[in-house]
Amino acid sequence: MSTAPSPETSLWRRWRTDVLIAAGALVLLTLSLLFHAVLSPLALALAVAYILNPIMRWAQRRRVPRALAATLIFLLLLGACLAVALFAVPPLVAQLYDFGVTVIGEPLAEGELGYTDLNGNGSRDAGYLPALMEWVKGFSIRLQSGESTWYDRILEAIGDSAQAREGLLAGALDTLKGAGTGFLAFLWDLQGFVFGLGLAGFYLFFFLMNFDRMVAAVRRRLPGKYRRRIETVAAKIDAAVSAFLRGRIVICLVVGTATSVGLALFGVPYWYLIGVTTGVAAVVPSLPIFVGLLPAVLVAWFNTRNGWTVAAAAGVLVVVQMLEGWVLTPLAQGKAIGLHPVTLTIALLAGFQLFGLFGLVVAVPLAATVKILVREFVLPKVDELANEGPGPGG
């Protein structure tokens, strides 16, 4: 007489595959965290090869040998990078340097000019930070004498003691020191970044050559019983990830160009620097408005002291954000990602916490992949358990 399996045994048989897959994914994530410096160039090369693979397939359909197509695409990509480095980067660096001088200010010096013209523009840049410190000093004097304006009284309500003001100034100085330290660390890591890009280019050529072969090799080794099911789910993941990656490239270009052109039309200084920064930030959905709005408004105010220019700068960033959210994202990505705004925010914060800026880029496609896997493999079993009737003892 055979005995029925216990509920614990039946539950383990039903979920053991999912548990093992989850454990393997956890191990893979742990290894990625430990060796992210080594794996980042590999992941970057694989992502670029994945984005460019449709061009490789198009070339193959026209009987172009894969080696020749890979070589041509690699050379075109290298040429595009060189063109950017020669024509787009120098003015960006020049504006970045000029912006740094404008923020810090040019020091007074003996001589015909009476100051050191660091950026060679023929006029002394007093500096945003010195102007801000003068305003804080004047605010403190007015506060002590009782001659305060309405915004002074608002700040007084926030902290009206001398100790609070000193703490505010000390905090500002600490922030500036931390920013300087972070910038030096960035320069120190720049050589590693350049080496990583070279290594990613080396990997990219071989991925372009063998991408379809790698996919075919994985497909051949799938369990025959579940092959069709796995391929169906993989196709859904491919649609979501490809829509995000290829769509974000288009969105970044349009957002950066629209921001630069809009700010330039209204005479906002450093329009190119702000536009490029905003375009790069568009890799992460909804981030451009947070990255570009405050610099554009501050630059417009400190350089023009014109309320209409400030309003125009803010309007450009708001319109570009609306263009991204309401037009570009639906057209370029459609509904393939399908993540709730709360889920999207959590994924971005978790990605940044784990992998920094690289995590911001991979967070959305990774979250979309996890969502599809849970929807296809986990939720059906959860629903099945929920719909089961009570057991003999229930």
N, C-alpha and C positions, 0 to 999 in steps of 0.2 A: 504494500500500500504506500503510494507516494505521498509525501507531505508537501503542502503548498509553501512556496517561498515566503519568508517573513517580509513584512512591509519594508523593513530597512534594506534587505537584499534587493527587492524589486526596485526601490528608489535608487539604489546605487547603480544597478544595471541600466536604468533609464538615463541617469545623469553622468555616468562615468566618462563618456566621451567629451561632454562639455566641460567637466571638471579638469580633465587632462589638457584640453585645448587652452582653457583659461590659465592653468599652471604654466604651460609652455609660453603663452603670451606674457605672463608675469616675469618669467625668467628672461625672455627676450628684452623686455622693457628694462629690467635691471642691468643686463649687459650693455644696453644702449646708453644708460646713464653712466656706467663705469667707463665706457670707451667712446663717449660721444665725440671727443676730439679727433679720434681716428676714423670714426664712422661718418662724421659730418660730410667730408668731401665725397665719400662713396655714395651717401644718400643724395647729395646735391647732383652728382653726375647721373645717378639713376633717375631722378626726377626730371632732369633736362632731357635725357634719352627717351623717357616715357612721353614727354610733351612733343618731342620731335619725331617720334616713331611713325605717326600718320604720314609725314612727308616721305619717310623711308619707304613705306608701303606704296605710296603714290608713285615713287620712282621705280619701284620694282614692277608695278603693273605696266609700266612703259618700257620694260625690259632693260632698265639700267642696272648693271651689276651692283650688288649691295656694297661691295668694297669701294667702288667708285662713288656711289651715292653718299656713303658715310664720309668719305674723304672730302667731297664737295660741300656737304652740309657743315662739316667740322671747320673747313676753311672759311666758309661764309660766316659762320658764327664767330670765328676768330677775327675775321675782318670787321665785323660789326662791333666787337669789343674794342678793337684798336681804334676804330672811328670814334667811338664814344670817348675813349681815353684821350684822343688827340683833339677833338673838337668840342665835346660836351663837358669834360672834367675841368680843363683849365679855367674857363669862366666861372665855373662853380667854385673852384678853389679860390679864385680871386674875390668873388663876392663873400665867401666865407671868411677870408682874411679881413676884408674891409668891414664886414659885419662885426668881427671880433674887436677891431680897432674902435669902431663906433660905440660898442657896448662899454669897453674899458675906458676909452678916452685917450687922447694924446697928451703927453706930459709937457709942462712948460720947460723951456730951455733958453739959454743965452744965445744970442745971434740975431740975424736980421729979422727972421720970422717971429722969434720969441717963443717958439714951441717946436717940438719934433714932429714933422709931418710924416707919420708912419706909413700912411697909405698913398701919399703923393697926390692928394686931391686939391692942394692949394689952399685949404682952409682948415682951421683947427676943429677937430671933433671933440666936444667937451665930454661926451660919454654918457650913456644911459645910467650906468651905476653911480657915477658921481652926482648926476642930477637927482637920482633917487635918494642918495644919502643927504643931499642938501635939502630935499623936501622933508625927509624925516627930521633933520635938525631944525628946520623952520617950524615944523609941526610941534616939536617938543617945546620950542620957545613960545609959540602961540598958546600952547596948552598951559604953560606955567604962568603966562601973563593974563590969561583969561580971554584973549582975542582969538577965539577959535571959530572956524566955519562949521557948516553942517556936517561935512564929512569928517572933520576933526572930532566932533562930538560922537559920531558913530564909532570911530576908532577909540575914543576915550572910554566908551561903554565896553569895548572889548577888553581893554587893559589900561587903567588910568594911573597906575603907579609907576614911579621911576624904575623900580625893579623889573616891572613887566616890559617897559621900553628897552631897558638894557638887555633883557633876555631876548627880545625880538631882534635887536641889532646883533647880539652874539650868535643867535641862530642863523641870521642871514650870512654872517661871516663864515660860520662853520659850513653852511651850504656851499658857499663859493669855494672854500678850500677843498671840500669834497668833490666839487665839480672839476677843479683843477687836477686833483689826484686821479680822478677817473679819466680825464683826458690824457694824462701822461700814461696811464695804464693802457689806454686805447692805442696810443702811438707805439708802445712796447709790443702790443699784440699784433700790430699791423703786419709785421714780417711773417708771423704765423698765418695770418689771413691770406697774404699773397702766396705763400707756399701751398696753402690749402687749395686755392684756386687753380694753381698749376697742377696739383695732384688730381683735382676734380676733372680738369681738361684731359689728363692722361686716361683716367677711367672712362670718360665720356666716349672717346673714340671706340673703345672696345665694346661698350654697351650699345652704341649705334650699330656696330658690326654684328652683334650677337643677340640683340634684344628678343627678336621673334624666336630664335633658337632656344633661349632660356625659358621663354613662356611655353614653347612646345615641350621642352624637357620636363617642366613641372606638370604639364597637362598629362603626359604619358604615365607619370608616376602617381596620379590620383587613383584612389580606390575605385575599381570599375563599378561597384555597386552604387557609389555616390557621385560618380563623375559628372553626370548631367546636372544633378542638383548643385554641386559645387560650382560648375561652370555658369549656371544661371545666376547664382548669388555673386560670383566674381564679375559678371557682366554688369550687374547693378552697381557694384562698388566702382568699377571702371567708369561708368557713366557719371557717378557723383564726383569722383576724384578728378577726372579729366575736365568736367565742367568747371570745377573750382579753379584748378591750376591754369588752364588755358583762358578761362574767363577773367581771372584776376590780372593776367598780363595785359589784356585789352583794357580793363578798368584802370589799372595803374597808369597806362599811357594816356588815356583820355583825362583822368583826374589831374595828373601832373600838368598836361598841356593846358587844360581849361583854367586851372588855378594860375599858372604863369601868365597866360594871355589876359585873364581878367584883371589881375593885380597890375600888370603893365599898362593896361588901358586907363586905369584910374591913377596912375603915377605913384604907386606904392613902391618904395625902394626895396631892393633885394627880392624882387618878384621871381627871379630865376631860382634863387636859393630856396625860397619858400615853396615854389612850385615843385621843384625836384623832391624836396623833403616830403611834401604832401603826397606826391605820386608814389614814392616808395612806401609811405605809410599805408597806402590803399591796398597793400598786400593783405592787411588785416581789415575785415569789414568794419565800417563805421569809425575807424581810427583817424582818418584824415582831418575831420573837423576838430578833433582834440589836439592834433599835432600842429595844424596850420593856423587855427583861428587866433590864438593868443599872440604868437609872433607877428602875424600880419597886422593885428590891431595895434600892438605896441610900437612896431616900426612905423606905421602910418602916423601915430600920434607924436612920437618923439621927433620925427623928421619934418612933418608938415604942420602940426598943431592945428589941423583943420578937421572939424567934426564931420564934414561931409566925406572927406577922404577916409576917415576911420570907419564911418558907416558903410562906405563902399567896399572897403577891405573885408569887413565882417560879412557884408552881403554876398560877396564873391564866394567866400568859403561856405556859407549856408546854401547858396544855390548849387554849388558843386556837390555838396553832401546830398542834397535832394536829388540831383542828377544821378549820383551813384546809387542811392537807395531805391529810387522809384523807376529809373529808366535803365541804367547800365547793368545792374545786377540781374533784373528779370530777363533782359535780352541776352546777356553774355553767359549767364549761368542757369537761367530758368529756375525750376523747382527741384533740380537734381539733388541739392544739398539737403533741403528740407529740415533744417534744425531750428528749433524754437529759440527765440532771442535769449531766454534764460540759459538754455543748454549751450548756446554759442558763447555767451559770456563766461560761463564756468569752464568751458573747454579752452578758451583763450587764456584765462587766468592760470589754469593748471599747466598749460603748455609753456607759458612764460616762466612759471615757477620752476619747472623741471629743466627746460632747455634754453631759457633766455629768449633772444630774438628769433632763433631758429625754431623754438617751440611755438612762437606765435604763427609762423608760416605753416607748420605741419599740424597744428591743433585742429583746424577745421576739417581737412580731409580725413584725419585720424578719427575725429568724433563722428563724422558721417559714416565711416567704415564700421565703427563699433555699433552705431545705431542700426545699420543694415544687418549686421551679424546677430545682434540681439533680437531684432524683429523676425529674422528668418529661422533662427535655431532655438532661441531661448523662450521667447514668448509663446510659441505654439505648445511647448511642453508645460509651461506654467498654466496656460489656459486648459490644457488637458487635465492637469491635476485639479484645477479649480472646479471643473465640470464633473469630476468623478463623484459617484454617490458614496455615502458613508459605508465603511466596512462592516463586517459582522458585529464588531463590538460597538459600532457607532449607533 
